[in-house]
């Protein structure tokens, strides 16, 4: 049996922290999802959306030597670390590197590690119909950790304790996987449940965008916070906005529309925006701040009528 050309990775559903004796829990690695196809000394790295980025990570050229198998397909994440913790910001330039010079610089400045958590094929046989605990056991048998390969550790049953540990270390979260579950390529299944460590803070609403090809009334909010007495732009938030909430926001924002941006340094946006007086405050849930001080994966959680812009001090 030859290795498949592509495999769509299995996806997890969102969940609150939980314990379950039928689940194995592991850290949610803040990296780039990758399916690694290994055939002897050759390897192919496939992204979640089927793009190949093997040339961008030359440090994985010897990945096959860390696997005790002639052929194997591993599921995992490409991760860069900073001060012992996964750091997605260090990985981003590597994903976009194209020239040999930039690729070489990326290897030197932000070396990557392939953290594997599943074994899908082994020596000509598909393992995807096997329970996860058996696939995981086979993976532990054939994978030899090195500078470029790590095997994600699992904790049986105790998801809440692992989540609190991940939260204490400011990690992205955890994933719980049903020990009895088979691998479902391309499917989002409750056999895998991700629990994210998120931050929640109030931000000032400074404007709202419209989308000519989508939501023409309000597509996202431009939000800011007080830094040194000035309002600084922290990004756009559109996720979490129902039509009911959009109608409510337009009712309170339309009367305070103004032509000038309230931000100290107005952002350059590729879509139309209506600025508003910095009066209303909303609560936003997010994963972390990016290197340019924008919110990563922001989610609107509602207006905070009990707060004022002076409650949104960020630095």
C-alpha positions as CSV (number, residue, x, y, z in Angstrom):
1,X,0.0,0.0,0.0
2,X,1.5,3.4,-1.0
3,X,1.0,6.5,1.1
4,X,-1.9,8.7,0.3
5,X,-1.1,12.0,-1.5
6,X,-3.2,14.1,0.9
7,X,-5.0,13.6,4.2
8,X,-7.4,16.2,5.7
9,X,-6.6,16.6,9.4
10,X,-9.2,15.7,12.0
11,X,-10.6,18.7,13.8
12,X,-11.8,19.2,17.4
13,X,-14.9,20.9,18.8
14,X,-14.8,23.6,21.5
15,X,-15.5,22.5,25.1
16,X,-15.4,23.7,28.7
17,X,-12.8,22.0,30.9
18,X,-13.8,18.5,31.8
19,X,-12.7,15.2,33.3
20,X,-13.5,11.8,31.7
21,X,-11.8,8.4,32.2
22,X,-12.4,7.6,28.6
23,X,-10.4,10.6,27.3
24,X,-6.7,11.3,27.0
25,X,-5.6,14.9,27.5
26,X,-2.7,16.8,26.0
27,X,-1.4,20.3,25.6
28,X,-2.9,22.3,22.7
29,X,0.3,23.2,20.8
30,X,0.3,26.8,19.5
31,X,1.8,26.0,16.1
32,X,1.1,25.1,12.5
33,X,-1.0,22.0,11.9
34,X,1.0,19.6,9.8
35,X,0.6,16.1,8.3
36,X,4.1,14.6,7.8
37,X,4.5,11.9,5.1
38,X,7.7,9.9,5.7
39,X,9.1,7.5,3.1
40,X,12.6,6.4,4.1
41,X,14.8,9.4,3.9
42,X,12.2,11.5,2.1
43,X,9.4,13.5,3.8
44,X,6.6,15.8,2.8
45,X,5.0,18.4,5.0
46,X,1.3,19.2,4.3
47,X,-0.6,22.1,5.9
48,X,-4.2,21.9,7.1
49,X,-5.4,23.3,3.7
50,X,-3.2,20.9,1.7
51,X,-0.3,23.3,0.9
52,X,3.2,21.8,0.9
53,X,5.8,23.7,2.9
54,X,8.6,21.2,3.0
55,X,11.2,23.6,1.6
56,X,10.5,26.2,4.3
57,X,11.6,23.9,7.1
58,X,14.9,22.3,6.0
59,X,15.6,21.2,9.6
60,X,13.1,18.4,9.1
61,X,15.2,16.9,6.3
62,X,16.3,14.1,8.7
63,X,12.9,13.6,10.2
64,X,12.8,10.0,8.8
65,X,15.8,9.0,10.9
66,X,13.8,9.7,14.1
67,X,11.0,7.3,13.1
68,X,11.6,3.5,13.3
69,X,9.6,2.7,10.2
70,X,10.0,2.5,6.4
71,X,6.8,4.5,5.9
72,X,4.7,6.5,8.2
73,X,2.3,9.4,8.3
74,X,2.3,11.5,11.4
75,X,-0.2,14.2,12.5
76,X,1.1,17.0,14.6
77,X,2.1,20.7,14.8
78,X,5.2,22.6,13.7
79,X,6.1,24.7,16.7
80,X,8.7,27.3,17.6
81,X,9.6,27.9,21.2
82,X,10.6,31.0,23.2
83,X,11.7,30.7,26.8
84,X,10.5,27.1,26.9
85,X,7.0,27.8,25.6
86,X,5.3,27.6,22.2
87,X,5.4,31.0,20.5
88,X,3.3,31.4,17.3
89,X,4.6,34.8,16.6
90,X,8.1,33.4,16.0
91,X,6.7,30.9,13.6
92,X,4.8,33.3,11.4
93,X,7.8,34.7,9.5
94,X,8.9,31.2,8.7
95,X,5.6,30.3,7.2
96,X,5.9,33.2,4.8
97,X,9.6,32.8,4.0
98,X,10.3,32.1,0.3
99,X,13.9,33.0,-0.5
100,X,16.8,30.8,0.6
101,X,18.3,33.6,2.6
102,X,15.0,34.1,4.6
103,X,14.5,30.4,5.1
104,X,18.1,30.0,6.3
105,X,17.7,33.0,8.7
106,X,14.5,31.5,10.0
107,X,16.2,28.2,10.8
108,X,18.9,30.1,12.7
109,X,16.6,32.6,14.5
110,X,13.6,30.4,15.2
111,X,14.3,26.7,14.8
112,X,11.2,24.6,14.6
113,X,10.2,21.3,16.2
114,X,7.6,18.8,14.9
115,X,5.4,17.9,17.8
116,X,3.5,14.7,16.8
117,X,0.4,13.5,18.5
118,X,-1.0,10.8,16.2
119,X,0.1,8.0,13.8
120,X,-2.1,7.6,10.7
121,X,-0.2,5.2,8.5
122,X,2.6,2.7,9.3
123,X,4.6,0.5,6.9
124,X,1.9,0.3,4.2
125,X,-1.2,0.1,6.5
126,X,-3.7,2.7,7.5
127,X,-4.2,2.9,11.3
128,X,-7.1,5.4,11.2
129,X,-9.7,2.8,12.1
130,X,-7.9,1.9,15.3
131,X,-8.8,3.5,18.6
132,X,-6.7,6.6,19.4
133,X,-5.1,4.9,22.4
134,X,-3.7,2.2,20.2
135,X,-2.5,4.6,17.5
136,X,-0.8,6.6,20.3
137,X,0.9,3.5,21.7
138,X,2.3,2.6,18.3
139,X,3.5,6.2,17.9
140,X,5.4,6.0,21.2
141,X,7.0,2.8,20.1
142,X,8.4,4.1,16.8
143,X,9.1,7.8,17.4
144,X,12.5,8.7,18.9
145,X,12.5,12.3,20.3
146,X,15.3,14.5,19.0
147,X,16.0,18.2,18.5
148,X,13.4,18.3,15.7
149,X,10.9,15.8,17.0
150,X,8.8,15.6,20.1
151,X,5.9,13.3,21.0
152,X,3.1,15.1,22.8
153,X,2.5,13.6,26.2
154,X,-1.0,12.5,27.3
155,X,-2.7,12.6,30.6
156,X,-5.5,10.1,31.1
157,X,-8.8,11.3,32.6
158,X,-7.8,14.5,34.4
159,X,-8.6,17.3,32.0
160,X,-9.4,19.9,34.5
161,X,-6.0,19.6,36.3
162,X,-4.1,19.8,33.0
163,X,-6.2,22.8,31.9
164,X,-5.3,24.6,35.1
165,X,-1.7,23.8,34.6
166,X,-1.8,25.1,31.0
167,X,-3.6,28.2,32.2
168,X,-1.0,28.8,34.9
169,X,1.8,28.6,32.2
170,X,-0.2,30.9,29.8
171,X,-0.4,28.1,27.2
172,X,-3.0,28.0,24.5
173,X,-5.1,25.3,26.1
174,X,-5.6,21.6,26.0
175,X,-7.2,18.9,23.8
176,X,-9.1,15.9,25.1
177,X,-9.3,12.9,22.8
178,X,-11.6,9.9,23.2
179,X,-9.3,6.9,23.8
180,X,-11.7,4.7,21.8
181,X,-12.1,7.1,18.9
182,X,-11.0,6.4,15.4
183,X,-9.4,9.1,13.2
184,X,-11.9,11.0,11.0
185,X,-10.1,12.8,8.2
186,X,-11.4,16.3,7.6
187,X,-14.2,15.9,10.2
188,X,-14.8,18.1,13.2
189,X,-15.8,15.6,15.9
190,X,-16.6,15.6,19.6
191,X,-14.2,12.7,19.8
192,X,-11.7,15.5,20.0
193,X,-12.5,18.4,22.3
194,X,-10.3,21.6,22.6
195,X,-10.4,23.7,25.7
196,X,-8.8,27.1,25.1
197,X,-7.2,29.4,27.7
198,X,-8.7,32.8,26.8
199,X,-8.3,36.3,28.1
200,X,-11.2,38.7,28.6
201,X,-10.9,42.5,28.8
202,X,-13.0,45.7,28.2
203,X,-12.2,47.8,25.1
204,X,-13.4,51.1,23.8
205,X,-15.6,51.0,20.6
206,X,-14.1,53.6,18.3
207,X,-15.8,52.8,15.0
208,X,-17.5,50.1,12.9
209,X,-16.8,48.7,9.5
210,X,-19.1,47.6,6.7
211,X,-18.6,45.0,4.1
212,X,-20.1,45.6,0.6
213,X,-20.0,41.9,-0.2
214,X,-21.2,40.8,3.3
215,X,-22.7,42.7,6.2
216,X,-23.5,46.1,4.8
217,X,-24.8,47.5,8.1
218,X,-22.0,46.5,10.5
219,X,-19.4,43.8,10.0
220,X,-16.9,44.5,12.8
221,X,-16.0,46.9,15.6
222,X,-12.8,48.9,15.7
223,X,-11.7,48.7,19.3
224,X,-9.0,50.5,21.4
225,X,-7.6,50.9,24.8
226,X,-5.9,53.7,26.8
227,X,-2.1,53.7,26.6
228,X,-0.3,56.7,28.1
229,X,-3.5,58.7,28.0
230,X,-4.1,58.1,24.3
231,X,-6.5,55.7,22.6
232,X,-4.5,53.0,20.8
233,X,-5.9,50.6,18.1
234,X,-6.1,47.0,19.2
235,X,-7.8,45.6,16.1
236,X,-11.2,44.6,14.7
237,X,-13.7,42.2,16.3
238,X,-16.5,40.7,14.2
239,X,-16.9,37.2,15.6
240,X,-19.7,36.8,18.1
241,X,-21.9,39.5,16.6
242,X,-25.5,38.3,16.0
243,X,-27.9,40.3,13.9
244,X,-29.8,41.1,17.0
245,X,-26.7,42.5,18.6
246,X,-25.7,44.4,15.4
247,X,-29.1,46.1,15.4
248,X,-28.6,47.1,19.1
249,X,-25.1,48.4,18.4
250,X,-26.3,50.5,15.5
251,X,-28.9,52.1,17.7
252,X,-26.4,53.3,20.2
253,X,-23.5,54.0,17.8
254,X,-25.3,55.9,15.0
255,X,-26.1,59.0,17.2
256,X,-22.4,59.4,18.1
257,X,-20.9,59.1,14.6
258,X,-18.1,61.5,13.8
259,X,-15.8,62.1,10.7
260,X,-12.5,61.8,12.5
261,X,-10.7,58.8,14.0
262,X,-10.4,58.8,17.8
263,X,-7.2,56.8,17.6
264,X,-3.9,58.5,18.3
265,X,-2.6,56.8,15.2
266,X,-5.5,55.9,12.8
267,X,-5.2,52.4,11.4
268,X,-5.2,51.8,7.6
269,X,-8.1,49.5,6.9
270,X,-9.1,47.9,3.6
271,X,-12.8,48.4,4.1
272,X,-15.2,51.4,4.8
273,X,-15.4,52.5,8.4
274,X,-17.6,54.9,10.4
275,X,-15.8,56.5,13.3
276,X,-17.7,57.1,16.5
277,X,-17.1,59.1,19.7
278,X,-15.2,56.9,22.2
279,X,-18.1,56.5,24.6
280,X,-19.2,52.8,24.6
281,X,-17.2,49.9,26.1
282,X,-17.5,46.3,25.0
283,X,-16.0,43.1,26.5
284,X,-13.8,41.0,24.2
285,X,-12.4,37.5,24.7
286,X,-9.1,36.8,22.9
287,X,-6.2,34.4,22.9
288,X,-3.3,36.7,23.1
289,X,-1.7,39.9,21.8
290,X,0.2,39.7,18.5
291,X,3.6,41.4,18.1
292,X,2.0,44.6,16.7
293,X,-0.4,44.7,19.8
294,X,-3.5,43.4,18.0
295,X,-5.9,40.9,19.5
296,X,-5.5,37.3,18.2
297,X,-8.8,35.5,17.7
298,X,-11.0,38.2,19.3
299,X,-14.6,37.3,20.2
300,X,-17.2,40.0,21.0
301,X,-18.9,39.3,24.4
302,X,-21.3,42.2,24.7
303,X,-21.6,45.8,25.8
304,X,-20.3,46.8,29.3
305,X,-22.7,49.6,30.3
306,X,-21.2,49.5,33.8
307,X,-17.8,50.7,32.4
308,X,-16.4,53.9,30.8
309,X,-13.4,54.4,28.5
310,X,-11.3,55.3,31.6
311,X,-11.7,51.6,32.7
312,X,-9.9,50.5,29.6
313,X,-6.3,51.3,30.5
314,X,-3.9,48.9,28.8
315,X,-0.5,50.3,29.6
